[in-house]
Amino acid sequence: MIPMAVMVIVSILMVVLPVGIAIWRIKGLPDSISSMVYLLPEGGCRWLWTLWIWAVGALAMIPMIEALDGKDLGIVGFVTLVLVYLVGAWPLFDEGHRTLHNVLGVSAGILSQLCVILVSPLCMLSWSLFALIMSVGYVFPNVTRWCDGKVVFISEMLCLIPLWMSDICMQAA
């Protein structure tokens, strides 16, 4: 079995590297990680994106599910992982209903943060970055022009960061 710490590190790398390449290629932030699939041609590329989302979700959520099992709350982590899998699979079968894809993504994000709260609530302090970014954007709109329309991407990343932090804290404990 793969050690949990390795799973978390691989999950981080599996997000940072492709998203970093996407940022470099488009010379800016994508609108969101989950909507990047709709920029890909139908077929093999979308299947690869789906496998990528599934792998990242599994590698990040399996340690969380294990920690939640210790509190008899593993079902919360399991449902979160199922939602991530649905987010990954939905664009392959029904491109016409992006709203449901978005609802599934938001639901997965909210449940992932509930998992973090249940396991290590201090990791939720990373959301103060979101408040800071939004505050700076409100006060100095020219400074944060790079994040215009990118709130979903920023939110997705800020869902992943406390999840990873929580997974790492569990490994250190």
C-alpha positions as CSV (number, residue, x, y, z in Angstrom):
1,M,0.0,0.0,0.0
2,I,1.2,3.5,-0.8
3,P,2.1,5.6,2.3
4,M,-0.4,8.4,2.9
5,A,2.3,11.1,2.9
6,V,3.3,10.0,-0.6
7,M,-0.3,10.1,-1.8
8,V,-0.6,13.7,-0.6
9,I,2.7,14.8,-2.2
10,V,1.7,13.1,-5.5
11,S,-1.7,14.8,-5.3
12,I,-0.1,18.2,-4.9
13,L,2.3,17.6,-7.8
14,M,-0.5,16.3,-10.0
15,V,-2.3,19.6,-9.6
16,V,0.6,22.1,-9.5
17,L,2.4,20.8,-12.6
18,P,-0.5,20.7,-15.1
19,V,-2.1,23.9,-13.8
20,G,1.2,25.6,-13.8
21,I,1.7,24.5,-17.5
22,A,-1.8,25.7,-18.3
23,I,-1.1,29.1,-16.7
24,W,2.1,29.4,-18.6
25,R,0.4,28.4,-21.9
26,I,-2.6,30.7,-21.6
27,K,-0.5,33.5,-20.0
28,G,-3.0,33.8,-17.1
29,L,-5.1,32.0,-14.7
30,P,-7.7,29.5,-16.0
31,D,-11.4,30.3,-15.2
32,S,-11.4,27.1,-13.1
33,I,-9.8,23.7,-12.9
34,S,-13.0,21.9,-13.5
35,S,-14.0,24.0,-16.5
36,M,-10.6,23.4,-18.2
37,V,-12.1,20.2,-19.6
38,Y,-14.5,22.2,-21.8
39,L,-11.4,23.7,-23.5
40,L,-10.2,20.3,-24.6
41,P,-11.3,18.5,-27.7
42,E,-13.8,15.8,-27.2
43,G,-12.4,12.3,-27.0
44,G,-9.1,11.2,-25.5
45,C,-8.0,14.5,-24.0
46,R,-11.3,14.7,-22.0
47,W,-10.9,11.1,-20.8
48,L,-7.3,12.0,-19.7
49,W,-8.6,15.0,-17.8
50,T,-11.3,12.8,-16.1
51,L,-8.6,10.3,-15.0
52,W,-6.5,13.2,-13.8
53,I,-9.4,14.6,-11.6
54,W,-10.2,11.1,-10.3
55,A,-6.5,10.5,-9.4
56,V,-6.1,13.8,-7.7
57,G,-9.3,13.3,-5.8
58,A,-8.5,9.8,-4.6
59,L,-4.9,10.8,-3.6
60,A,-6.2,13.8,-1.6
61,M,-9.3,12.2,-0.1
62,I,-8.2,8.7,0.8
63,P,-6.0,10.0,3.7
64,M,-8.9,12.2,4.7
65,I,-11.4,9.3,4.6
66,E,-9.0,7.3,6.8
67,A,-8.8,10.1,9.4
68,L,-12.6,10.6,9.3
69,D,-13.1,6.9,9.8
70,G,-11.3,7.3,13.2
71,K,-14.2,9.7,14.1
72,D,-16.9,7.5,12.6
73,L,-17.5,10.1,9.9
74,G,-15.8,8.4,7.0
75,I,-19.1,8.7,5.0
76,V,-18.5,12.5,4.7
77,G,-15.2,11.9,3.0
78,F,-16.6,9.1,0.9
79,V,-19.5,11.3,-0.4
80,T,-17.0,14.0,-1.2
81,L,-14.9,11.6,-3.2
82,V,-18.0,10.4,-5.1
83,L,-18.9,14.0,-5.9
84,V,-15.3,14.5,-7.3
85,Y,-15.7,11.4,-9.4
86,L,-19.0,12.7,-10.7
87,V,-17.4,16.1,-11.5
88,G,-14.7,14.2,-13.4
89,A,-17.2,12.0,-15.4
90,W,-20.0,14.5,-16.1
91,P,-18.3,16.3,-19.0
92,L,-17.7,13.0,-20.8
93,F,-21.4,12.2,-21.0
94,D,-23.4,15.4,-20.8
95,E,-21.7,18.6,-22.0
96,G,-25.0,20.3,-22.4
97,H,-25.7,20.6,-18.6
98,R,-22.7,22.5,-17.3
99,T,-24.8,23.8,-14.5
100,L,-25.0,20.4,-12.9
101,H,-21.3,20.0,-13.4
102,N,-20.8,23.3,-11.5
103,V,-23.3,22.3,-8.7
104,L,-21.4,19.0,-8.3
105,G,-18.1,20.8,-8.1
106,V,-19.4,23.4,-5.6
107,S,-20.9,20.5,-3.5
108,A,-17.6,18.6,-3.5
109,G,-15.7,21.8,-2.5
110,I,-18.1,22.5,0.4
111,L,-17.9,18.9,1.6
112,S,-14.1,18.9,1.3
113,Q,-14.0,21.8,3.7
114,L,-16.4,20.1,6.1
115,C,-13.9,17.2,6.1
116,V,-11.1,19.7,6.9
117,I,-13.2,21.2,9.7
118,L,-13.9,17.8,11.2
119,V,-10.2,16.7,11.1
120,S,-8.1,19.8,11.6
121,P,-10.1,23.0,11.8
122,L,-7.0,25.3,12.1
123,C,-6.2,24.5,8.4
124,M,-9.3,26.5,7.5
125,L,-7.3,29.6,8.3
126,S,-5.9,29.4,4.8
127,W,-9.2,30.8,3.6
128,S,-8.1,34.1,5.1
129,L,-6.0,34.3,1.8
130,F,-9.4,34.5,-0.1
131,A,-10.6,37.3,2.2
132,L,-7.3,39.1,1.6
133,I,-7.4,38.7,-2.1
134,M,-11.0,39.9,-2.3
135,S,-10.3,42.8,0.0
136,V,-7.3,44.0,-1.9
137,G,-9.3,43.6,-5.1
138,Y,-12.1,45.7,-3.7
139,V,-9.8,48.5,-2.4
140,F,-7.2,48.4,-5.3
141,P,-9.0,47.0,-8.3
142,N,-6.0,47.6,-10.6
143,V,-3.7,45.5,-8.4
144,T,-5.8,42.4,-8.7
145,R,-7.0,42.7,-12.3
146,W,-5.1,39.4,-12.9
147,C,-7.8,37.6,-10.9
148,D,-10.9,39.1,-12.6
149,G,-13.3,36.3,-13.4
150,K,-11.0,33.8,-11.7
151,V,-12.8,33.6,-8.4
152,V,-13.8,30.0,-9.1
153,F,-10.2,29.0,-9.8
154,I,-9.0,30.7,-6.7
155,S,-11.8,29.1,-4.7
156,E,-10.9,25.6,-6.0
157,M,-7.3,26.1,-5.1
158,L,-8.3,27.4,-1.7
159,C,-10.4,24.2,-1.2
160,L,-7.4,22.1,-2.1
161,I,-4.9,23.9,0.1
162,P,-6.6,23.3,3.5
163,L,-7.4,19.7,2.4
164,W,-3.7,19.1,1.7
165,M,-2.6,20.9,4.8
166,S,-5.0,18.8,6.8
167,D,-3.7,15.6,5.2
168,I,-0.1,16.7,6.0
169,C,-1.0,17.6,9.6
170,M,-2.5,14.2,10.0
171,Q,0.7,12.5,8.8
172,A,2.8,14.6,11.1
173,A,0.6,13.8,14.2
